[in-house]
Amino acid sequence: MKVLMVNKFLFPNGGSETYIFKLGEELIRQGHKVQYFGMEHEGRCVGNSVNTYTSIMDFHKGSRLSKLLYPVKTIYSIEARKKIRLVLEDFKPDVIHLNNFNYQITPSVIVEVIRWKKKAGHKCKIIYTAHDYQLICPNHMMYNPNTHTNCQKCLGSRFLNCTNGNCIHGSKVKSFIGTMEACYWNKRNIYEQIDIIICPSRFMKKQMDTNPVFRKKTIILHNFIGKPVLKDIEKRDYILYFGRFSEEKGMKTLIQACRELPSIQFVFAGTGPLGKELEGISNIKNVGFQKGPNLDKLISEAQLSVYPSEWYENCPFSVMESQMCGTPVLGADIGGIPELIKAGYTGDLFESGNKEEFVKCIKRLWNNRDILKEYSINCNKIEFDTLESYTKKLIDLY
């Protein structure tokens, strides 16, 4: 089987890139052929045999002329159509697996896939993994960054609310462009051409199903996770947060909780805009961004991992990774998080944004090590899809 992975970034940048790289490696290991299409970038680490990609689009560092052209190119890309055409004609994929493609690549590539299928008479499925809410919310988060509140106003294709709320980078112009992009492609019914939409959480499926076109195509398939080789790690006296240091992740609520619990050591691993707010707090140790064995060890040795997010998380790897390392999780009851934690068994849940309840839960668990130990043991009994089992399920969809 030949699979063409489509994603705007072809270098390590976030969760969707981790997903396509690992999935592609496993598909190849199982005997399938995989190529990639997306933007060119100096850090690009995967590609296609004709070595063709779209020009890099940097909304922050581009030239003045390129920035003038971006509003048009983020809605419709003639370049993306022409370049993916070369890949399609050369590779002749059996499956197009779409990931994050809006704005930098645009749904224009779907138009070209449909044209190519008809012209070549080639059967080719179009699969889409919904890593975020892009197809139902122009700012992709269902979260207003100006008011720091969750928002469902765009559901039902009411995309003008994005412009009204300045939801994209707080800019009226960018928000209007996002609105136009969503309206244009929904008006053209381009997403009807997608055969299957993979939702990594029940929560994601519920939101996607507010669109009657998507409702007929969505399935739930939680993300895969690899089990760390670390075993019998001795726990140390700290609570861990690892991830992005930003407001929607509940960082301000977490910092307030840390201030109210001066006798408990907290370790923060990551980077982000709120990093400086960690300075000067005696019971917070910021170890910066961590990965690989260092991160696994940091997670495994923690008594507890906290995930206090305040936006509609989809299927966060951090929650899964903690439990697979034998560390229970105290998570916010929002988005797809409750689907990953067995409350009272591998961790607990608290009301998202409720600092008082959050502090109370931390105290209860920290002062009852027998509960934490029991939760830790239980973590070793749970099962998430491994990369191999996930890929086998995916091949059945292909």
Secondary structure as the mmCIF struct_conf table of DSSP 4:
data_model
#
loop_
_struct_conf.conf_type_id
_struct_conf.id
_struct_conf.beg_label_comp_id
_struct_conf.beg_label_asym_id
_struct_conf.beg_label_seq_id
_struct_conf.end_label_comp_id
_struct_conf.end_label_asym_id
_struct_conf.end_label_seq_id
STRN STRN1 LYS A 2 VAL A 6
BEND BEND1 LYS A 8 LYS A 8
BEND BEND2 PHE A 11 PRO A 12
BEND BEND3 GLY A 14 GLY A 14
HELX_RH_AL_P HELX_RH_AL_P1 GLY A 15 ARG A 29
TURN_TY1_P TURN_TY1_P1 GLN A 30 GLY A 31
STRN STRN2 LYS A 33 PHE A 37
STRN STRN3 MET A 39 MET A 39
TURN_TY1_P TURN_TY1_P2 GLU A 42 GLY A 43
TURN_TY1_P TURN_TY1_P3 SER A 49 VAL A 50
STRN STRN4 THR A 54 THR A 54
HELX_LH_PP_P HELX_LH_PP_P1 SER A 55 ILE A 56
TURN_TY1_P TURN_TY1_P4 PHE A 59 LYS A 61
HELX_RH_AL_P HELX_RH_AL_P2 ARG A 64 LYS A 73
TURN_TY1_P TURN_TY1_P5 THR A 74 ILE A 75
HELX_RH_AL_P HELX_RH_AL_P3 ILE A 78 PHE A 91
BEND BEND4 ASP A 94 ASP A 94
STRN STRN5 VAL A 95 LEU A 98
BEND BEND5 ASN A 100 ASN A 100
TURN_TY1_P TURN_TY1_P6 ASN A 102 ILE A 105
TURN_TY1_P TURN_TY1_P7 PRO A 107 PRO A 107
HELX_RH_AL_P HELX_RH_AL_P4 SER A 108 ALA A 120
TURN_TY1_P TURN_TY1_P8 GLY A 121 GLY A 121
STRN STRN6 LYS A 125 THR A 129
BEND BEND6 HIS A 131 TYR A 133
TURN_TY1_P TURN_TY1_P9 GLN A 134 ILE A 136
TURN_TY1_P TURN_TY1_P10 PRO A 138 ASN A 139
BEND BEND7 HIS A 140 MET A 142
STRN STRN7 TYR A 143 ASN A 144
TURN_TY1_P TURN_TY1_P11 PRO A 145 HIS A 148
STRN STRN8 THR A 149 ASN A 150
TURN_TY1_P TURN_TY1_P12 LYS A 153 SER A 157
TURN_TY1_P TURN_TY1_P13 PHE A 159 PHE A 159
HELX_RH_AL_P HELX_RH_AL_P5 LEU A 160 ASN A 164
TURN_TY1_P TURN_TY1_P14 GLY A 165 GLY A 170
HELX_RH_AL_P HELX_RH_AL_P6 LYS A 172 LYS A 187
TURN_TY1_P TURN_TY1_P15 ARG A 188 ASN A 189
HELX_RH_3T_P HELX_RH_3T_P1 ILE A 190 GLN A 193
BEND BEND8 ASP A 195 ASP A 195
STRN STRN9 ILE A 196 CYS A 199
BEND BEND9 PRO A 200 SER A 201
HELX_RH_AL_P HELX_RH_AL_P7 ARG A 202 MET A 208
TURN_TY1_P TURN_TY1_P16 ASP A 209 THR A 210
BEND BEND10 ASN A 211 ASN A 211
HELX_RH_AL_P HELX_RH_AL_P8 PRO A 212 ARG A 215
TURN_TY1_P TURN_TY1_P17 LYS A 216 LYS A 217
STRN STRN10 THR A 218 ILE A 220
HELX_LH_PP_P HELX_LH_PP_P2 HIS A 222 PHE A 224
HELX_LH_PP_P HELX_LH_PP_P3 GLY A 226 PRO A 228
BEND BEND11 VAL A 229 VAL A 229
BEND BEND12 ASP A 232 ASP A 232
HELX_LH_PP_P HELX_LH_PP_P4 ILE A 233 LYS A 235
BEND BEND13 ASP A 237 ASP A 237
STRN STRN11 ILE A 239 PHE A 242
BEND BEND14 GLY A 243 GLY A 243
BEND BEND15 SER A 246 SER A 246
HELX_RH_3T_P HELX_RH_3T_P2 GLU A 247 LYS A 249
TURN_TY1_P TURN_TY1_P18 GLY A 250 GLY A 250
HELX_RH_AL_P HELX_RH_AL_P9 MET A 251 GLU A 260
TURN_TY1_P TURN_TY1_P19 PRO A 262 SER A 263
BEND BEND16 ILE A 264 ILE A 264
STRN STRN12 PHE A 266 ALA A 269
TURN_TY1_P TURN_TY1_P20 PRO A 273 LEU A 274
HELX_RH_3T_P HELX_RH_3T_P3 GLY A 275 LEU A 278
TURN_TY1_P TURN_TY1_P21 GLU A 279 GLY A 280
TURN_TY1_P TURN_TY1_P22 SER A 282 ASN A 283
STRN STRN13 ILE A 284 ASN A 286
HELX_RH_AL_P HELX_RH_AL_P10 GLY A 292 GLU A 301
BEND BEND17 GLN A 303 GLN A 303
STRN STRN14 LEU A 304 TYR A 307
BEND BEND18 TRP A 311 TRP A 311
BEND BEND19 CYS A 315 CYS A 315
HELX_RH_AL_P HELX_RH_AL_P11 PHE A 317 MET A 324
TURN_TY1_P TURN_TY1_P23 CYS A 325 GLY A 326
STRN STRN15 VAL A 329 ALA A 332
BEND BEND20 ASP A 333 ILE A 334
TURN_TY1_P TURN_TY1_P24 GLY A 335 GLY A 336
HELX_RH_3T_P HELX_RH_3T_P4 ILE A 337 GLU A 339
TURN_TY1_P TURN_TY1_P25 LEU A 340 LEU A 340
STRN STRN16 ALA A 343 ALA A 343
TURN_TY1_P TURN_TY1_P26 GLY A 344 THR A 346
STRN STRN17 GLY A 347 PHE A 350
TURN_TY1_P TURN_TY1_P27 SER A 352 GLY A 353
HELX_RH_AL_P HELX_RH_AL_P12 LYS A 355 TRP A 366
TURN_TY1_P TURN_TY1_P28 ASN A 367 ASN A 367
HELX_RH_AL_P HELX_RH_AL_P13 ARG A 369 CYS A 379
TURN_TY1_P TURN_TY1_P29 ASN A 380 LYS A 381
HELX_RH_AL_P HELX_RH_AL_P14 LEU A 387 LEU A 397
#
